[in-house]
Amino acid sequence: MELRQLRYFVRVVELGSMSAAALDLGLAQSAVSQQLSRLESELSTRLLLRRTQGVIPTEAGMAFFREAQLTLRHAQQAIHNAQQARLSGTVSVGLPTTTATILAVPLIRAMRERYPDVRLLLTDGMSGHLAHMLQARSLDVAILFDTHTHAAHTQEPALRQRWQTQGLLDEDLFLFRRKTVASSALPAQVTLNAIKDEPLILPTANHGLRSTLQAAFNRQSIQPYISMEIDSLHVVMAAVADGLGSTIQPWAALGRVAEPAQHFEWSRIDDNLAVRSNILCCLSDEELSPAALALRVVLLHCVRELVRSGRWFGAHLHPGKP
């Protein structure tokens, strides 16, 4: 039994007409009739007598009508009480820099709209650094890339077991190169083998993206040409824009670049395993405050909307997530 069925039933009885109730509710008459038929089937009782002049409640329907009115009033009061009891507190969340370029502002905006009294502390940085902050309880929630690597370096197994993880999405990786008139246009897709001699600017080995790429190169016994190692996304993209080399990044790396098509050309890496997984990690539910639990729900909603709307290009939600 659903609250909407009670609302439909009460309005039909009050107006004495299925069509009038449907018009008042802004629904098709068939939708109202279908829900009321389901309600009667669930109760195994006829609630309404349908006549050419309209509908009237049966004796059982009249008894149900009074209780349904009371239930709806209680539900409305519960909603009012919940809205008046504004959630407050402080919650800390960590986002990797590239992920933050896409997710940070929508998350901040959504939290401000839904929970204006919650103070949000947002940190962006390398996945490994965020993992250490989460382990130290400096963060409530974080998105990480390689939880297995982080866990292997954690010295407190008992605490590590209290982490909760949930796969969010996979991101395609792209080769980014400075756009010049003289350079030949990149194809839509390239293989790792085709770019083994490309001078690459990549983050250091401590970075989750570098671990993913190195594993992909190793699977094909490819020794890439690493011309520079830089752990700042801003500096990496600036160096590529200056023609100092190319890089491999998810599409989100362009999140803070104005008019990217004027500065870069790109090609998707054609390798099913050369993808970056974003994983939601947080403390156990027992350790999370109501504000942190609320943020987790809002974050999942933001991720889903960004991917499904196409604003998070090259990202693919994990099956059933979030």
C-alpha positions as CSV (number, residue, x, y, z in Angstrom):
1,M,0.0,0.0,0.0
2,E,1.4,3.4,-1.0
3,L,0.6,6.9,0.2
4,R,-0.3,8.0,-3.3
5,Q,-3.0,5.3,-3.4
6,L,-4.5,6.7,-0.2
7,R,-4.4,10.3,-1.7
8,Y,-6.1,9.1,-4.9
9,F,-8.8,7.2,-2.9
10,V,-9.5,10.1,-0.6
11,R,-9.8,12.6,-3.4
12,V,-12.1,10.4,-5.4
13,V,-14.4,10.0,-2.4
14,E,-14.3,13.7,-1.7
15,L,-15.2,14.7,-5.2
16,G,-17.4,11.7,-6.0
17,S,-15.9,11.3,-9.4
18,M,-13.0,9.4,-10.8
19,S,-12.5,11.9,-13.7
20,A,-12.8,15.0,-11.4
21,A,-10.2,13.5,-9.0
22,A,-7.9,12.7,-11.9
23,L,-8.2,16.3,-13.2
24,D,-7.6,17.7,-9.7
25,L,-4.5,15.4,-9.2
26,G,-3.1,16.3,-12.7
27,L,-3.2,12.6,-13.7
28,A,-4.9,10.5,-16.4
29,Q,-8.1,8.9,-15.2
30,S,-6.7,5.5,-16.2
31,A,-3.8,6.0,-13.9
32,V,-6.0,6.8,-10.9
33,S,-8.4,3.9,-11.7
34,Q,-5.5,1.5,-12.0
35,Q,-4.0,2.4,-8.6
36,L,-7.4,2.2,-6.9
37,S,-8.0,-1.3,-8.4
38,R,-4.6,-2.4,-7.0
39,L,-5.6,-1.0,-3.6
40,E,-8.8,-3.0,-3.6
41,S,-7.0,-6.1,-4.7
42,E,-4.4,-5.7,-2.0
43,L,-7.2,-5.3,0.6
44,S,-9.4,-7.9,-0.9
45,T,-12.3,-5.6,-0.4
46,R,-14.5,-3.4,-2.7
47,L,-14.0,0.2,-1.6
48,L,-15.9,2.0,-4.3
49,L,-19.1,1.5,-6.3
50,R,-18.8,2.8,-9.8
51,R,-21.9,4.3,-11.3
52,T,-22.8,6.4,-14.4
53,Q,-23.2,9.5,-12.1
54,G,-19.8,8.9,-10.4
55,V,-18.5,6.8,-7.6
56,I,-19.6,6.3,-4.0
57,P,-17.8,4.5,-1.2
58,T,-19.0,1.1,0.1
59,E,-19.4,0.6,3.8
60,A,-15.9,-0.7,3.9
61,G,-14.8,2.1,1.7
62,M,-16.3,4.7,4.1
63,A,-14.5,3.1,7.1
64,F,-11.2,3.0,5.1
65,F,-11.8,6.7,4.0
66,R,-11.7,8.0,7.6
67,E,-8.5,6.1,8.4
68,A,-6.9,7.1,5.1
69,Q,-7.6,10.8,5.9
70,L,-5.9,10.3,9.3
71,T,-2.9,8.6,7.8
72,L,-2.4,11.3,5.2
73,R,-2.6,14.0,7.9
74,H,0.0,12.1,10.0
75,A,2.2,11.7,6.9
76,Q,2.0,15.5,6.2
77,Q,2.8,16.3,9.8
78,A,5.9,13.9,9.6
79,I,7.1,15.7,6.4
80,H,6.6,19.1,8.1
81,N,8.5,18.0,11.2
82,A,11.3,16.6,9.1
83,Q,11.6,19.8,7.1
84,Q,11.6,21.9,10.3
85,A,14.3,19.8,11.9
86,R,17.1,21.2,9.6
87,L,20.2,19.0,9.5
88,S,23.4,20.6,10.7
89,G,27.0,19.7,11.4
90,T,30.2,19.4,9.6
91,V,31.2,16.8,7.0
92,S,34.6,16.4,5.2
93,V,35.0,14.9,1.7
94,G,38.0,14.3,-0.4
95,L,38.0,14.3,-4.2
96,P,41.0,13.6,-6.5
97,T,41.9,16.7,-8.5
98,T,40.5,15.5,-11.9
99,T,37.3,14.2,-10.3
100,A,36.9,17.5,-8.4
101,T,37.0,19.5,-11.7
102,I,33.7,17.7,-12.7
103,L,32.0,16.9,-9.3
104,A,33.1,19.6,-6.8
105,V,30.8,22.5,-7.8
106,P,27.7,20.4,-8.5
107,L,28.2,18.7,-5.1
108,I,28.7,22.0,-3.3
109,R,25.6,23.4,-4.9
110,A,23.4,20.4,-4.2
111,M,24.5,20.3,-0.5
112,R,23.8,24.0,-0.1
113,E,20.3,23.6,-1.7
114,R,19.3,20.6,0.4
115,Y,21.2,21.1,3.6
116,P,22.1,24.8,4.0
117,D,23.1,24.3,7.6
118,V,25.7,21.6,6.9
119,R,29.2,22.9,6.7
120,L,31.1,21.1,3.9
121,L,34.9,20.7,4.1
122,L,36.2,19.7,0.7
123,T,39.7,18.7,-0.1
124,D,41.2,17.8,-3.5
125,G,44.5,16.0,-4.0
126,M,46.1,12.8,-5.1
127,S,44.2,9.6,-4.4
128,G,47.0,8.2,-2.2
129,H,47.0,11.3,0.0
130,L,43.2,11.2,0.4
131,A,43.4,7.6,1.4
132,H,45.8,8.5,4.2
133,M,43.5,11.3,5.3
134,L,40.6,8.9,5.4
135,Q,42.6,6.3,7.3
136,A,43.5,9.1,9.8
137,R,39.9,10.0,10.2
138,S,40.6,13.5,8.7
139,L,37.9,12.7,6.1
140,D,34.5,11.1,6.4
141,V,34.1,10.3,2.7
142,A,36.5,10.2,-0.2
143,I,36.6,9.1,-3.8
144,L,39.7,7.0,-4.5
145,F,41.2,5.2,-7.5
146,D,43.2,2.2,-6.3
147,T,42.0,1.0,-2.9
148,H,44.0,-2.2,-3.1
149,T,47.3,-0.3,-3.3
150,H,46.2,2.0,-0.5
151,A,45.1,-0.8,1.7
152,A,48.4,-2.7,1.2
153,H,50.3,0.2,2.8
154,T,47.9,0.6,5.7
155,Q,49.4,-0.5,9.0
156,E,46.1,-1.0,10.9
157,P,44.1,-3.9,9.4
158,A,41.4,-3.7,12.1
159,L,40.7,-0.1,11.1
160,R,41.0,-0.8,7.4
161,Q,38.2,-3.4,7.7
162,R,35.9,-0.6,8.8
163,W,36.1,1.2,5.5
164,Q,33.1,0.9,3.2
165,T,33.7,0.9,-0.5
166,Q,31.3,1.2,-3.4
167,G,32.2,1.3,-7.1
168,L,31.0,4.5,-8.8
169,L,32.1,4.7,-12.4
170,D,34.9,3.9,-14.8
171,E,36.5,6.7,-16.9
172,D,37.9,6.2,-20.4
173,L,41.5,7.5,-20.8
174,F,42.6,9.9,-23.6
175,L,45.8,10.9,-25.1
176,F,46.1,14.7,-25.0
177,R,48.5,16.6,-27.3
178,R,49.0,20.2,-28.1
179,K,47.0,21.3,-31.1
180,T,49.1,22.8,-33.9
181,V,48.6,23.5,-37.6
182,A,51.6,21.4,-38.5
183,S,50.7,18.3,-36.5
184,S,48.7,15.5,-38.1
185,A,45.2,15.1,-36.6
186,L,44.9,12.3,-34.1
187,P,42.5,9.4,-34.9
188,A,39.4,8.9,-32.8
189,Q,41.1,6.0,-31.0
190,V,44.7,4.9,-30.5
191,T,46.3,1.8,-29.0
192,L,48.9,1.9,-26.3
193,N,51.4,0.3,-28.8
194,A,50.8,3.1,-31.3
195,I,51.9,5.7,-28.7
196,K,54.8,3.9,-27.1
197,D,57.3,6.5,-28.6
198,E,55.1,9.5,-27.6
199,P,56.9,11.7,-25.1
200,L,54.5,11.5,-22.1
201,I,54.1,13.7,-19.1
202,L,52.6,11.6,-16.4
203,P,52.2,11.8,-12.6
204,T,54.7,9.9,-10.4
205,A,54.4,6.3,-9.4
206,N,52.5,7.3,-6.2
207,H,49.6,8.5,-8.3
208,G,46.7,6.1,-8.9
209,L,46.5,7.0,-12.6
210,R,50.1,6.2,-13.1
211,S,49.6,2.8,-11.5
212,T,46.7,2.1,-13.8
213,L,48.7,3.1,-16.9
214,Q,51.8,1.2,-15.9
215,A,49.7,-2.0,-15.4
216,A,48.2,-1.5,-18.9
217,F,51.6,-1.0,-20.5
218,N,53.0,-4.0,-18.6
219,R,50.2,-6.3,-19.8
220,Q,51.4,-5.6,-23.4
221,S,55.1,-5.6,-22.6
222,I,55.3,-2.0,-23.7
223,Q,58.0,0.4,-22.4
224,P,56.5,3.9,-22.7
225,Y,58.6,7.0,-23.2
226,I,58.1,9.1,-20.0
227,S,59.6,12.5,-20.7
228,M,58.5,14.1,-17.4
229,E,56.8,13.3,-14.1
230,I,54.6,15.9,-12.6
231,D,52.1,15.5,-9.8
232,S,50.1,18.7,-10.5
233,L,47.2,18.4,-13.0
234,H,47.3,22.1,-13.7
235,V,51.0,22.0,-14.5
236,V,50.7,18.8,-16.6
237,M,48.0,20.4,-18.8
238,A,49.9,23.7,-19.0
239,A,53.1,21.8,-20.1
240,V,51.1,19.9,-22.7
241,A,49.5,23.1,-24.0
242,D,53.0,24.5,-24.3
243,G,54.1,21.6,-26.5
244,L,56.5,20.0,-24.0
245,G,54.9,16.6,-24.4
246,S,51.7,14.7,-24.4
247,T,49.7,13.1,-21.5
248,I,47.2,10.4,-20.8
249,Q,44.3,11.6,-18.6
250,P,40.5,11.1,-18.2
251,W,38.3,13.7,-19.9
252,A,37.8,15.4,-16.6
253,A,41.3,16.8,-16.9
254,L,39.9,19.4,-19.2
255,G,37.4,20.5,-16.6
256,R,39.2,23.7,-15.8
257,V,40.5,24.4,-19.3
258,A,38.8,27.2,-21.2
259,E,38.1,26.4,-24.9
260,P,40.0,23.1,-24.8
261,A,39.5,22.5,-28.6
262,Q,41.6,25.5,-29.3
263,H,44.6,24.2,-27.3
264,F,44.4,20.4,-27.5
265,E,43.7,17.5,-29.7
266,W,42.8,14.1,-28.2
267,S,42.2,10.4,-28.9
268,R,40.6,7.8,-26.7
269,I,42.9,5.0,-25.6
270,D,41.6,1.8,-27.2
271,D,42.2,-0.6,-24.4
272,N,39.3,-2.1,-22.3
273,L,41.6,-2.3,-19.2
274,A,43.1,1.2,-19.6
275,V,40.3,2.8,-17.6
276,R,40.3,4.6,-14.3
277,S,37.8,3.4,-11.7
278,N,36.3,5.9,-9.2
279,I,35.5,4.2,-5.9
280,L,33.5,5.8,-3.1
281,C,35.2,5.1,0.3
282,C,33.9,6.1,3.7
283,L,34.0,5.3,7.3
284,S,31.5,2.8,8.7
285,D,27.9,3.8,9.1
286,E,28.4,3.7,12.8
287,E,31.1,6.3,12.6
288,L,29.4,8.6,10.1
289,S,27.3,11.5,11.4
290,P,23.9,12.2,10.0
291,A,25.5,15.0,7.9
292,A,28.0,12.6,6.4
293,L,25.3,10.1,5.6
294,A,23.3,12.8,3.9
295,L,26.4,13.9,1.9
296,R,27.0,10.4,0.7
297,V,23.4,10.2,-0.7
298,V,23.8,13.6,-2.4
299,L,27.2,12.7,-3.9
300,L,25.8,9.5,-5.4
301,H,22.9,11.5,-6.9
302,C,25.3,14.1,-8.4
303,V,27.5,11.4,-9.9
304,R,24.5,9.7,-11.5
305,E,23.2,13.0,-12.9
306,L,26.5,14.1,-14.3
307,V,27.1,10.8,-16.1
308,R,23.6,10.3,-17.5
309,S,23.4,13.9,-18.7
310,G,26.7,13.6,-20.6
311,R,28.4,16.3,-18.6
312,W,30.9,13.7,-17.3
313,F,32.1,12.7,-20.8
314,G,33.8,9.3,-21.1
315,A,32.4,8.1,-17.8
316,H,30.4,4.9,-17.4
317,L,28.4,4.1,-14.2
318,H,29.1,0.7,-12.6
319,P,26.2,-1.7,-13.1
320,G,23.5,-0.9,-10.5
321,K,25.5,2.1,-9.2
322,P,25.0,4.5,-7.8
